Amino acid sequence: MTAELVRGQNHPLSQARLEIRVSAGTPIVAAAALSDETGRIHGVEWVAHPGAPTQPGLEVSRQAAADHRLAVDLDALPEAVHRVGVLLALPAGGAGPVRFGAVAAPFVAVTGLDGGEIASYTLTGLDAESAVVALELYRRQGAWKVRAVGQGYAGGLAELLTDQGLPQARQLAGSIDEAVAQGLARSVQAPPPRTADGDRSRQTATPALGLDQGGTAPQGAPGPVPPTSPYGEQPPGVPGQPAPQPTYPGTAPDPSAVTQPSVPTAGSPIDYSHPHRQNTAPPPPPPTAPPAAPGQPAQPVAGDATGWSMEERLYNQVWGMFEDLARTTAAYRSAVDFAESRMDKELEQVLSDPRSRIGGQGDAAREAARARHAQLVAQAREALDRDIAQLTAEADVVEPALPPAYARWDNPVWHAYRPPMEIPMALRLGDLHLPEADRIRIPMLVRLPLERGLWIDSGHSGSSDDSFTDSHAMGRLAMETAVAHAARLLAVYPAGEFTVHVIDPAGSGAQPLAPLVRSGVLAAPPALGAAGVADVLGRLTQRVDLVQMAVRGGAADSLPPGFDTSQQLLIVNDFPHGFDDRAVNQLRYLADEGPVFGVHLMMVADREESSGYGPLLDPLWRSLLRLTPVSDDHLADPWVGHAWTYEPSLVPPGSQVLQQVLARVAAARTKY
């Protein structure tokens, strides 16, 4: 059983070889420091960091990312070491946040080699700090324990290391920042080439993993050789081990969305085969596109990926577009970083020579360095624009061909909507885009049935849209977003196989909920007050218990007569209003156990309103996929280090498509 620690609490460690997993809402730097009994670091060689990722008994990541896996072998540590501190810091000099108070609370978990969590800790309460000691593994009377520390430093790594007694603290902090800035592990491959018939060659392309994840630098690009793991096994992400899954800030490591497709192991082909048909290879895409003229890009065709059906081919094609955009943007950013680093070095050489520091010779050298920088950036931008143009053309072809489950609400396919006979592979929850390619919108698809609940954040977001600063307006828009998602779920499931319940204790969501109520697709009217909350939660909790016992007892066909076997969705508005301690525990139980047994949660809430519960609700928020009712760049992609901007899938103003779809769903349910 996992021990959820609070600040200052400790927990014994029964294993010597451990993995420390870090999840944050933004790319961060992870390091580990060795110290003696007094907590003093003896020298720079006692710190594992991106510039020196391996030390005796330690291995850390080479890059700044939203997710990290640190390997620790307690038996391999030097005899003088009595403590191992896990250090987290925000990258210095970047465009990201400069204090932990502006990002989601980092989550740190200590696990065994089998992946089972031993202890976890959520670093809440941080504000102006830019570096923090998250955890401490320490030796006491021959036994090792883990302690939740959470000690932050506003002065960054330099202040943190100084406080640990390291004489070369500022020099080491500078070298760490330089290693991260140079992007030692951000060199990724350009998007894979396309063949003449328009088929994407992703099936044999090497995935764009960072060097610390077993990836390789592009041809011709210098890069360090990945270190050998000191633990007798390969480090996470190298060939033979699964690569980490992408995640989102404020949620448990997960994907979903950006994280849905499994990241392949380095050097192996990407597997797009159907999850239930792994014994055979999927058929190739149909040759519907004529060969491209020599020197011209292939003409995009909807469904040009592999798959057993058009739906599966479109699903794989959408994820292929996501991978292509991620790779080409990462290549552009890496090229710009290289150009800036090269210019800085050339200018430094000019300024370091007194003979060329002033005068015409120095001015000419500076102009030449800036000209080379501009040339490199222009070349990188030209390649990016070429790839974006090709992806834009592909998006223009793919979007109109998407089935209802993948289509936007303004897609004409909804006007011909009919309730399906089978559950689709996935569901569209919005769009994703990057600032370098603002014209391209990649559908955000999540697999069905949902593996985790959804959280529509009605609180303050990081969006640049100032039109929803009022909390009531944000709350209403969040509820409208939840209704749109619920209607889409009802529409893509066969008649009678999806049931929606609503808890609205204060009745504040009556107007946004009107389409669901009027159409008659709800299982019952929205539950009001504390009594309604207790009734709905009690029935759904009892349902999960009953199905859980039946499944685990091997008697899934022995459920009571008339038992509703459809998937259940619970929409909760205005949390925690109307919830007592018992209801809160039931809600946490449904979030943890419900998805496996057919009960899914959709929360419409502002996390700040439940801050009185403290860290008690942190596991609840982590278990949910956070979405926003307005555009927000909160979806982190540790695969290549991007922060994707999410746009919700909303019904166009004045459109009646939602009412028409719900009416057809209600009619189909009546016939069923």
Wavefront OBJ file of the C-alpha trace (Angstrom):
o trace
v 0.000 0.000 0.000
v 1.342 3.422 -0.938
v 2.139 5.819 1.896
v 0.982 9.336 0.984
v 3.411 11.498 2.923
v 2.978 15.026 4.212
v 5.836 17.428 4.882
v 8.206 16.047 7.519
v 6.723 12.533 7.535
v 8.975 9.525 6.911
v 8.455 5.942 5.746
v 10.766 2.890 5.840
v 12.295 1.536 2.635
v 12.474 -2.229 2.259
v 14.247 -2.225 -1.131
v 17.713 -1.055 -2.097
v 17.104 -0.471 -5.810
v 14.480 2.203 -6.294
v 13.027 4.496 -8.899
v 11.899 8.030 -8.086
v 9.240 9.365 -10.425
v 8.565 13.083 -10.695
v 5.517 14.639 -12.356
v 5.108 18.394 -12.727
v 2.986 20.760 -14.739
v 5.927 22.245 -16.596
v 9.416 21.164 -17.651
v 11.696 21.126 -14.603
v 15.277 20.094 -13.853
v 15.772 17.057 -11.623
v 18.979 16.317 -9.713
v 20.105 14.204 -6.782
v 22.670 15.153 -4.130
v 24.637 12.883 -1.811
v 25.510 14.131 1.657
v 26.999 12.903 4.927
v 25.400 12.518 8.352
v 25.290 16.285 8.856
v 23.664 16.906 5.479
v 26.809 18.410 3.918
v 27.699 17.828 0.251
v 31.454 17.254 0.012
v 31.959 18.243 -3.632
v 30.469 18.602 -7.096
v 31.141 14.912 -7.732
v 28.482 14.167 -5.086
v 25.715 15.709 -7.235
v 24.050 13.943 -10.198
v 22.599 16.540 -12.571
v 21.884 16.987 -16.334
v 25.536 17.796 -16.999
v 26.766 14.733 -15.060
v 23.771 12.373 -14.978
v 25.473 9.342 -13.434
v 27.184 9.107 -10.063
v 27.846 6.046 -7.893
v 24.400 4.657 -7.102
v 22.571 7.469 -8.914
v 21.234 8.196 -12.363
v 19.140 11.220 -13.348
v 17.681 12.679 -16.532
v 19.725 14.778 -18.949
v 16.929 17.175 -19.836
v 14.310 19.474 -18.397
v 10.952 17.726 -18.702
v 7.575 17.531 -16.993
v 8.222 13.901 -16.023
v 11.412 12.334 -14.716
v 12.551 8.918 -13.559
v 15.564 8.857 -11.252
v 17.292 5.548 -10.479
v 18.818 4.951 -7.045
v 20.808 1.944 -5.819
v 21.290 2.374 -2.087
v 23.748 -0.525 -1.877
v 26.008 1.108 -4.490
v 26.356 4.401 -2.620
v 29.717 5.241 -1.015
v 30.096 4.388 2.674
v 30.365 8.063 3.602
v 26.924 8.818 2.159
v 24.060 8.889 4.635
v 21.540 11.003 2.726
v 20.268 11.292 -0.855
v 18.332 14.477 -1.618
v 16.009 14.752 -4.634
v 16.328 18.305 -5.982
v 13.852 19.966 -8.354
v 14.347 23.351 -10.029
v 12.735 25.465 -12.716
v 15.031 26.050 -15.721
v 16.790 29.419 -15.485
v 16.670 31.923 -18.314
v 13.847 30.224 -20.191
v 10.427 31.398 -21.269
v 8.661 29.209 -18.716
v 7.493 29.996 -15.180
v 10.044 31.315 -12.676
v 8.379 30.156 -9.453
v 6.693 26.949 -8.363
v 3.673 28.863 -7.146
v 2.707 29.506 -10.770
v 2.562 25.814 -11.751
v 0.755 22.701 -10.599
v 2.117 21.129 -7.428
v 4.897 18.654 -8.327
v 4.251 15.024 -7.416
v 7.078 12.700 -6.380
v 6.739 8.941 -5.908
v 9.263 6.345 -4.724
v 8.697 2.994 -6.437
v 10.332 -0.390 -6.629
v 11.704 -1.880 -9.824
v 8.330 -3.562 -10.372
v 6.648 -0.151 -10.547
v 4.769 -0.514 -7.263
v 4.607 2.739 -5.300
v 6.205 2.701 -1.864
v 5.655 6.329 -0.872
v 4.474 9.502 -2.572
v 4.503 13.196 -1.773
v 2.788 16.207 -3.368
v 4.743 19.445 -2.895
v 1.962 21.832 -1.949
v 2.321 25.301 -0.490
v 5.162 26.488 -2.745
v 5.108 30.116 -3.881
v 8.190 32.161 -4.820
v 10.557 29.187 -4.712
v 12.368 28.225 -7.923
v 14.267 25.245 -6.433
v 13.182 22.733 -3.810
v 14.441 19.679 -1.943
v 11.516 17.335 -2.563
v 12.484 14.090 -0.834
v 15.343 12.794 1.240
v 16.451 9.176 1.481
v 18.433 8.801 4.690
v 20.181 6.030 6.616
v 19.372 5.562 10.279
v 20.846 2.691 12.314
v 21.656 0.695 9.196
v 18.145 1.038 7.672
v 17.025 3.425 4.941
v 13.956 5.635 5.118
v 12.349 8.303 2.938
v 11.293 11.687 4.307
v 9.067 14.303 2.641
v 11.038 17.567 2.857
v 9.511 20.218 0.582
v 12.126 22.857 1.490
v 12.087 25.572 -1.183
v 14.563 28.287 -2.118
v 13.675 31.509 -3.908
v 17.320 31.908 -4.953
v 17.242 28.783 -7.094
v 19.790 25.997 -7.246
v 22.658 28.239 -6.162
v 20.973 29.072 -2.852
v 19.860 25.456 -2.367
v 23.350 24.014 -2.899
v 24.906 26.729 -0.734
v 22.560 25.781 2.079
v 23.714 22.164 1.667
v 27.291 23.242 2.420
v 28.729 22.912 -1.091
v 31.625 25.399 -1.572
v 31.278 25.444 -5.381
v 27.499 25.947 -5.224
v 27.246 28.860 -7.664
v 29.635 27.328 -10.177
v 27.745 24.024 -10.128
v 24.372 25.779 -10.452
v 25.720 27.665 -13.450
v 26.975 24.473 -15.103
v 23.589 22.811 -14.556
v 21.785 25.771 -16.132
v 24.228 25.721 -19.040
v 23.755 21.990 -19.602
v 19.991 22.426 -19.707
v 20.170 25.531 -21.915
v 22.389 23.843 -24.458
v 19.752 21.178 -24.863
v 22.038 18.170 -24.536
v 19.034 15.896 -24.660
v 16.655 17.973 -26.778
v 18.164 16.995 -30.133
v 15.335 15.160 -31.833
v 14.913 13.823 -35.301
v 13.097 15.742 -37.970
v 9.681 14.416 -39.049
v 10.046 11.125 -40.938
v 9.980 11.378 -44.751
v 6.960 10.448 -46.784
v 7.010 7.981 -49.627
v 5.800 8.796 -53.090
v 2.367 7.264 -52.535
v 1.666 9.491 -49.557
v 2.057 6.754 -46.929
v 3.882 7.989 -43.864
v 6.963 5.946 -43.013
v 6.401 6.130 -39.277
v 6.274 2.359 -39.074
v 10.070 2.171 -39.357
v 11.097 5.559 -38.011
v 13.029 5.826 -34.791
v 10.967 7.699 -32.190
v 12.102 11.181 -31.193
v 13.296 10.409 -27.702
v 15.741 12.474 -25.720
v 19.270 11.173 -25.290
v 18.550 10.281 -21.702
v 15.638 8.165 -22.907
v 17.694 6.069 -25.232
v 17.262 8.337 -28.257
v 20.023 9.370 -30.630
v 21.069 12.708 -31.970
v 20.343 13.507 -35.624
v 22.973 12.566 -38.170
v 25.831 15.026 -38.115
v 24.759 16.555 -34.807
v 27.215 16.249 -31.922
v 25.931 14.666 -28.775
v 27.223 12.775 -25.769
v 26.998 9.014 -25.585
v 24.250 7.933 -23.161
v 25.849 6.691 -19.937
v 25.735 3.078 -18.909
v 23.445 2.400 -15.989
v 25.379 1.538 -12.803
v 22.653 -0.824 -11.630
v 23.246 -3.799 -13.886
v 20.057 -3.018 -15.836
v 19.183 -0.595 -18.571
v 17.892 2.795 -17.456
v 14.263 3.682 -18.175
v 13.666 4.518 -21.788
v 16.542 2.575 -23.336
v 15.984 -0.353 -25.696
v 14.322 -3.202 -23.884
v 12.516 -0.975 -21.410
v 9.245 0.941 -21.890
v 9.556 4.668 -22.411
v 7.734 7.015 -20.030
v 4.210 8.027 -20.942
v 3.408 11.731 -21.547
v 1.294 13.445 -18.842
v -0.492 16.624 -17.998
v 0.007 19.132 -15.284
v -2.204 18.736 -12.291
v -3.023 15.136 -13.133
v -1.517 11.740 -12.559
v 1.013 10.630 -15.120
v -1.075 9.716 -17.946
v -0.973 10.716 -22.122
v -4.656 10.496 -22.208
v -4.866 13.202 -24.809
v -1.279 13.781 -25.687
v -0.540 10.600 -23.858
v -2.876 8.158 -25.489
v -0.536 6.442 -27.994
v 2.119 4.328 -26.356
v 5.607 5.698 -26.879
v 7.664 2.938 -28.498
v 10.976 1.741 -27.211
v 13.977 3.340 -28.836
v 14.985 1.816 -32.118
v 11.801 -0.233 -32.510
v 9.040 0.465 -35.025
v 5.884 2.233 -33.915
v 3.074 -0.306 -33.561
v -0.250 0.926 -34.916
v -1.965 -2.467 -34.864
v -5.327 -2.949 -33.201
v -4.906 -3.693 -29.472
v -7.056 -6.826 -29.804
v -5.384 -8.022 -33.001
v -1.757 -8.112 -32.010
v -1.248 -11.527 -33.605
v -1.459 -10.166 -37.155
v -0.269 -7.030 -38.853
v -2.894 -4.514 -40.000
v -3.453 -4.113 -43.715
v -1.620 -1.280 -45.469
v -3.543 1.881 -46.364
v -5.377 1.801 -49.665
v -3.434 3.376 -52.563
v -5.916 6.183 -53.180
v -3.382 8.948 -53.894
v -1.556 9.210 -57.229
v 2.243 9.325 -57.041
v 3.640 12.798 -56.478
v 5.691 14.515 -59.164
v 9.456 14.462 -58.625
v 10.490 17.185 -56.189
v 6.904 17.800 -55.065
v 5.438 16.780 -51.683
v 2.996 13.892 -51.662
v -0.655 14.844 -51.876
v -2.354 14.214 -48.509
v -5.150 11.668 -48.357
v -7.548 11.010 -45.477
v -6.943 7.567 -43.983
v -3.417 7.022 -45.330
v -2.223 5.319 -42.120
v -2.444 1.616 -41.394
v -5.488 0.088 -39.722
v -8.261 -2.470 -39.973
v -10.973 0.085 -40.704
v -11.264 3.659 -41.902
v -11.920 4.743 -38.315
v -8.705 3.124 -37.118
v -6.713 4.518 -40.053
v -7.987 8.026 -39.293
v -7.155 7.564 -35.607
v -3.597 6.542 -36.466
v -3.308 9.362 -38.993
v -4.342 11.967 -36.420
v -1.713 10.708 -34.010
v 0.798 10.650 -36.843
v 0.053 14.334 -37.474
v 0.585 15.016 -33.781
v 3.947 13.234 -33.847
v 5.006 15.042 -37.023
v 4.145 18.447 -35.596
v 5.896 17.635 -32.306
v 9.052 16.500 -34.100
v 9.306 19.356 -36.584
v 8.678 21.962 -33.854
v 11.259 20.333 -31.593
v 13.762 20.313 -34.453
v 13.112 24.017 -35.072
v 13.514 24.924 -31.400
v 16.688 22.860 -31.160
v 18.110 24.598 -34.243
v 17.306 28.034 -32.802
v 18.933 27.087 -29.499
v 22.024 25.914 -31.352
v 22.187 29.163 -33.353
v 21.908 31.261 -30.205
v 24.528 29.185 -28.386
v 26.908 29.460 -31.338
v 26.434 33.226 -31.560
v 27.036 33.605 -27.819
v 30.294 31.657 -28.059
v 31.493 33.688 -31.045
v 30.679 36.973 -29.309
v 32.394 35.735 -26.161
v 35.549 34.972 -28.145
v 35.486 38.466 -29.641
v 35.057 40.124 -26.255
v 37.716 37.971 -24.598
v 40.463 39.303 -26.918
v 41.440 42.886 -26.005
v 42.760 43.441 -29.527
v 39.349 42.837 -31.117
v 37.139 44.142 -28.330
v 36.903 47.629 -29.780
v 37.369 49.112 -33.160
v 36.356 48.039 -36.623
v 37.640 44.492 -36.285
v 35.417 43.801 -33.270
v 32.365 45.361 -34.912
v 32.884 43.249 -38.019
v 33.220 40.061 -35.960
v 30.040 40.850 -34.058
v 28.121 41.568 -37.250
v 29.388 38.315 -38.780
v 28.252 36.341 -35.730
v 24.801 37.908 -35.846
v 24.555 37.286 -39.581
v 25.383 33.593 -39.136
v 22.787 33.400 -36.366
v 20.143 34.981 -38.598
v 21.055 32.613 -41.434
v 20.732 29.509 -39.254
v 17.408 30.673 -37.820
v 16.092 31.474 -41.304
v 17.054 28.008 -42.552
v 15.337 26.387 -39.581
v 12.228 28.508 -40.115
v 12.160 27.626 -43.804
v 12.176 23.912 -42.972
v 9.488 24.443 -40.316
v 7.265 26.400 -42.712
v 7.621 23.677 -45.339
v 6.558 20.978 -42.888
v 3.730 23.120 -41.517
v 2.404 23.724 -45.028
v 2.321 19.969 -45.653
v 0.620 19.309 -42.300
v -1.891 22.094 -42.953
v -2.814 20.515 -46.262
v -3.211 17.156 -44.541
v -5.371 18.656 -41.786
v -7.628 20.278 -44.417
v -8.197 16.840 -45.935
v -8.509 14.834 -42.730
v -10.864 17.111 -40.773
v -13.879 16.802 -43.133
v -13.435 13.006 -43.302
v -13.588 12.420 -39.527
v -16.499 10.391 -38.090
v -18.761 12.033 -35.479
v -16.703 10.736 -32.530
v -13.604 12.523 -33.915
v -15.304 15.558 -35.508
v -15.813 19.085 -34.220
v -19.340 20.227 -33.484
v -19.301 22.428 -36.592
v -18.537 19.456 -38.867
v -21.434 18.703 -41.281
v -21.186 15.015 -40.349
v -23.317 15.781 -37.283
v -26.282 16.790 -39.464
v -26.464 13.197 -40.730
v -25.910 11.731 -37.270
v -27.499 8.409 -36.404
v -26.921 6.525 -33.129
v -24.112 3.999 -33.689
v -24.282 0.251 -33.262
v -20.741 -0.080 -31.879
v -18.532 1.911 -29.526
v -15.856 3.881 -31.434
v -12.144 3.619 -30.692
v -11.797 7.125 -29.314
v -13.499 10.416 -28.573
v -12.532 13.996 -29.384
v -12.280 16.270 -26.355
v -10.825 19.343 -28.055
v -7.893 20.526 -30.146
v -4.156 20.933 -29.579
v -1.755 23.386 -31.176
v 1.682 24.935 -30.719
v 2.621 28.640 -31.018
v 4.983 27.982 -33.957
v 2.106 26.427 -35.941
v -0.965 28.298 -34.791
v -2.857 27.465 -37.993
v -2.844 23.715 -37.340
v -5.309 22.180 -34.921
v -4.655 18.548 -34.005
v -7.733 16.691 -32.685
v -7.231 15.595 -29.083
v -8.453 12.001 -29.048
v -8.813 9.808 -25.953
v -9.511 6.090 -26.092
v -12.855 4.638 -25.058
v -13.965 3.545 -22.573
v -12.452 6.348 -20.544
v -9.626 5.149 -18.329
v -9.814 8.171 -16.018
v -12.254 10.896 -15.079
v -12.405 14.427 -16.450
v -12.001 17.687 -14.542
v -13.392 20.825 -16.180
v -11.484 23.541 -14.346
v -13.777 26.479 -13.603
v -11.067 28.416 -11.783
v -8.553 30.947 -13.024
v -6.541 29.648 -15.971
v -3.376 30.740 -17.737
v -5.303 31.768 -20.826
v -4.625 35.082 -22.508
v -8.377 35.449 -23.000
v -9.531 38.124 -20.551
v -13.221 37.874 -21.433
v -13.937 35.336 -18.656
v -12.339 36.940 -15.633
v -15.638 36.777 -13.731
v -15.911 33.574 -11.695
v -19.614 33.146 -12.475
v -18.989 33.446 -16.202
v -16.171 30.909 -15.978
v -18.378 28.555 -13.977
v -21.164 28.748 -16.532
v -18.793 28.227 -19.463
v -17.223 25.256 -17.659
v -20.661 23.711 -17.196
v -21.494 24.276 -20.876
v -18.241 22.529 -21.751
v -19.169 19.593 -19.521
v -22.584 19.342 -21.176
v -20.960 19.313 -24.622
v -18.607 16.498 -23.556
v -21.467 14.529 -21.966
v -23.615 14.939 -25.097
v -20.752 13.687 -27.253
v -20.321 10.637 -25.013
v -24.046 9.910 -25.208
v -23.941 10.299 -28.987
v -21.043 7.922 -29.684
v -22.324 5.044 -27.529
v -25.042 2.691 -28.778
v -28.528 3.340 -27.449
v -28.920 2.324 -23.819
v -25.196 1.701 -23.219
v -24.373 5.035 -21.570
v -26.160 6.645 -18.614
v -25.587 10.139 -17.221
v -26.214 11.298 -13.642
v -25.875 14.909 -12.477
v -25.172 16.366 -9.041
v -25.911 20.106 -8.849
v -26.341 20.825 -5.111
v -27.151 24.543 -5.391
v -28.883 24.386 -8.778
v -26.392 26.855 -10.258
v -25.995 24.767 -13.415
v -29.685 24.675 -14.311
v -29.365 26.792 -17.453
v -26.365 24.995 -19.020
v -27.933 21.634 -18.100
v -31.204 22.503 -19.837
v -30.401 20.621 -23.108
v -29.758 17.391 -21.190
v -32.834 17.818 -18.976
v -35.259 18.789 -21.775
v -34.167 15.969 -24.069
v -34.752 13.349 -21.374
v -31.365 11.664 -21.718
v -30.540 11.902 -18.006
v -31.160 8.941 -15.735
v -32.954 11.265 -13.282
v -33.301 15.021 -12.702
v -30.150 16.706 -11.351
v -29.682 15.905 -7.663
v -30.048 18.957 -5.400
v -28.842 19.626 -1.876
v -26.855 17.460 0.483
v -29.535 14.750 0.443
v -29.360 14.455 -3.337
v -25.574 14.278 -3.225
v -25.661 11.464 -0.653
v -28.308 9.513 -2.603
v -26.502 9.551 -5.975
v -23.062 8.858 -4.509
v -24.450 6.040 -2.377
v -26.088 4.300 -5.350
v -23.036 4.596 -7.597
v -20.670 3.476 -4.841
v -22.873 0.459 -4.206
v -22.859 -0.297 -7.938
v -19.053 -0.218 -8.098
v -18.852 -2.498 -5.036
v -21.300 -4.978 -6.543
v -19.599 -5.149 -9.946
v -16.182 -5.307 -8.309
v -17.187 -8.296 -6.169
v -18.820 -10.046 -9.122
v -15.800 -9.575 -11.395
v -13.207 -10.531 -8.818
v -15.280 -13.512 -7.721
v -15.577 -14.802 -11.268
v -19.359 -14.360 -11.248
v -19.800 -11.455 -13.656
v -22.876 -13.182 -15.141
v -24.580 -13.437 -11.753
v -25.568 -9.810 -11.283
v -29.136 -9.161 -10.081
v -31.924 -9.256 -12.700
v -32.506 -5.880 -14.319
v -29.073 -4.626 -13.315
v -28.019 -1.709 -15.533
v -24.783 -2.810 -17.194
v -24.318 0.399 -19.189
v -21.406 2.767 -18.654
v -22.231 5.407 -16.030
v -21.130 9.057 -16.045
v -21.488 11.280 -12.984
v -21.308 15.044 -13.572
v -20.525 16.965 -10.362
v -21.036 20.739 -10.313
v -19.979 23.241 -7.638
v -17.759 20.856 -5.698
v -17.356 20.860 -2.674
v -20.689 22.639 -2.045
v -23.119 20.131 -0.507
v -20.400 17.555 0.249
v -19.660 16.298 3.748
v -16.664 14.155 4.712
v -18.469 10.921 3.826
v -19.433 12.251 0.393
v -15.864 13.407 -0.259
v -14.530 9.925 0.532
v -17.143 8.347 -1.735
v -16.152 10.716 -4.531
v -12.489 9.779 -4.147
v -13.472 6.112 -4.219
v -15.424 6.568 -7.461
v -12.504 8.445 -9.033
v -10.068 5.649 -8.130
v -12.131 2.498 -8.635
v -15.020 3.635 -10.812
v -13.453 3.710 -14.321
v -12.426 0.038 -14.141
v -15.993 -0.996 -13.302
v -17.903 1.311 -15.614
v -18.459 4.445 -13.497
v -16.780 7.615 -14.773
v -16.482 11.026 -13.141
v -16.714 14.495 -14.673
v -15.924 17.246 -12.175
v -16.794 20.911 -12.798
v -14.905 22.651 -10.023
v -12.417 25.299 -8.974
v -9.635 23.612 -7.038
v -9.105 26.696 -4.884
v -12.618 26.364 -3.448
v -11.683 22.996 -1.960
v -8.333 24.175 -0.574
v -9.685 23.797 2.959
v -9.279 20.041 2.661
v -5.525 20.502 2.225
v -3.568 17.631 0.661
v -6.453 15.211 1.268
v -7.882 15.885 -2.201
v -4.576 15.949 -4.090
v -4.977 12.283 -5.158
v -8.436 13.143 -6.504
v -7.180 15.955 -8.726
v -4.220 13.866 -9.898
v -6.510 11.021 -10.930
v -8.518 13.279 -13.269
v -7.617 14.623 -16.697
v -7.725 18.402 -16.357
v -9.463 20.291 -19.159
v -10.374 23.970 -19.365
v -13.370 25.820 -20.821
v -11.035 28.363 -22.484
v -7.808 27.985 -24.420
v -4.912 27.231 -22.102
v -1.356 25.959 -22.668
v -1.457 23.560 -19.737
v -0.950 20.203 -21.438
v 2.655 19.136 -20.931
v 4.331 16.762 -23.374
v 7.470 15.254 -21.838
v 8.049 13.246 -25.015
v 9.828 16.224 -26.594
v 9.256 18.857 -23.908
v 6.420 20.850 -25.484
v 3.591 22.678 -23.716
v 0.544 22.243 -25.965
v -2.308 24.724 -26.003
v -5.645 23.018 -25.452
v -8.878 24.359 -26.966
v -12.173 22.861 -25.749
v -14.692 21.382 -28.165
v -17.654 23.735 -27.832
v -20.881 24.032 -29.771
v -20.848 27.087 -32.114
v -22.966 29.998 -30.808
v -26.530 29.818 -32.099
v -26.171 26.283 -33.422
v -28.935 23.750 -32.773
v -26.739 20.733 -33.456
v -26.537 19.789 -29.775
v -30.325 19.713 -29.374
v -30.736 17.734 -32.611
v -28.176 15.128 -31.581
v -29.666 14.748 -28.101
v -33.162 14.389 -29.565
v -31.980 11.511 -31.768
v -30.207 9.921 -28.806
v -33.407 10.151 -26.741
v -35.480 8.676 -29.575
v -33.065 5.768 -29.956
v -33.162 5.119 -26.209
v -36.967 5.006 -26.324
v -36.889 2.387 -29.083
v -34.217 0.451 -27.221
l 1 2 3 4 5 6 7 8 9 10 11 12 13 14 15 16 17 18 19 20 21 22 23 24 25 26 27 28 29 30 31 32 33 34 35 36 37 38 39 40 41 42 43 44 45 46 47 48 49 50 51 52 53 54 55 56 57 58 59 60 61 62 63 64 65 66 67 68 69 70 71 72 73 74 75 76 77 78 79 80 81 82 83 84 85 86 87 88 89 90 91 92 93 94 95 96 97 98 99 100 101 102 103 104 105 106 107 108 109 110 111 112 113 114 115 116 117 118 119 120 121 122 123 124 125 126 127 128 129 130 131 132 133 134 135 136 137 138 139 140 141 142 143 144 145 146 147 148 149 150 151 152 153 154 155 156 157 158 159 160 161 162 163 164 165 166 167 168 169 170 171 172 173 174 175 176 177 178 179 180 181 182 183 184 185 186 187 188 189 190 191 192 193 194 195 196 197 198 199 200 201 202 203 204 205 206 207 208 209 210 211 212 213 214 215 216 217 218 219 220 221 222 223 224 225 226 227 228 229 230 231 232 233 234 235 236 237 238 239 240 241 242 243 244 245 246 247 248 249 250 251 252 253 254 255 256 257 258 259 260 261 262 263 264 265 266 267 268 269 270 271 272 273 274 275 276 277 278 279 280 281 282 283 284 285 286 287 288 289 290 291 292 293 294 295 296 297 298 299 300 301 302 303 304 305 306 307 308 309 310 311 312 313 314 315 316 317 318 319 320 321 322 323 324 325 326 327 328 329 330 331 332 333 334 335 336 337 338 339 340 341 342 343 344 345 346 347 348 349 350 351 352 353 354 355 356 357 358 359 360 361 362 363 364 365 366 367 368 369 370 371 372 373 374 375 376 377 378 379 380 381 382 383 384 385 386 387 388 389 390 391 392 393 394 395 396 397 398 399 400 401 402 403 404 405 406 407 408 409 410 411 412 413 414 415 416 417 418 419 420 421 422 423 424 425 426 427 428 429 430 431 432 433 434 435 436 437 438 439 440 441 442 443 444 445 446 447 448 449 450 451 452 453 454 455 456 457 458 459 460 461 462 463 464 465 466 467 468 469 470 471 472 473 474 475 476 477 478 479 480 481 482 483 484 485 486 487 488 489 490 491 492 493 494 495 496 497 498 499 500 501 502 503 504 505 506 507 508 509 510 511 512 513 514 515 516 517 518 519 520 521 522 523 524 525 526 527 528 529 530 531 532 533 534 535 536 537 538 539 540 541 542 543 544 545 546 547 548 549 550 551 552 553 554 555 556 557 558 559 560 561 562 563 564 565 566 567 568 569 570 571 572 573 574 575 576 577 578 579 580 581 582 583 584 585 586 587 588 589 590 591 592 593 594 595 596 597 598 599 600 601 602 603 604 605 606 607 608 609 610 611 612 613 614 615 616 617 618 619 620 621 622 623 624 625 626 627 628 629 630 631 632 633 634 635 636 637 638 639 640 641 642 643 644 645 646 647 648 649 650 651 652 653 654 655 656 657 658 659 660 661 662 663 664 665 666 667 668 669 670 671 672
